[in-house]
Amino acid sequence: MLKPTLATLGILLLTASAGEASVRNFFSPAVEGSRIDSCLSGQKDCGKPAADAFCVKEGFTESILFQREAASSTRQLGSDAICEGETCMSFRRIKCVGPAETAELTQN
């Protein structure tokens, strides 16, 4: 009996996952020319809820990874409020996942 290697298992896992969902990275994500704020409204629903809202807006199911960074100007997806100045926090990257039929498969 052959023993599967880690590389073989990794390929099988990627093949199974690729058929079920699409993944896409968005770097410095923006909507209507404005960087996305890391909070949906005020200082509420920050991080994953805001990243999830962006992914849904782009046709994906949810975010599976996000990284934040300071930005000079951002727009909150939940309230449409604008933040300007040194205290604004945006996303450097959001990685979204969703059904294969609604999103283009990318490897990033």
PyMOL commands that set and color helices and strands:
alter all, ss='L'
color gray80, all
select helices_A, chain A and resi 6-20+48-57
alter helices_A, ss='H'
color red, helices_A
select strands_A, chain A and resi 21-27+30-31+34-35+39-41+44-46+62-70+73-75+82-84+89-99
alter strands_A, ss='S'
color yellow, strands_A
deselect
rebuild
show_as cartoon
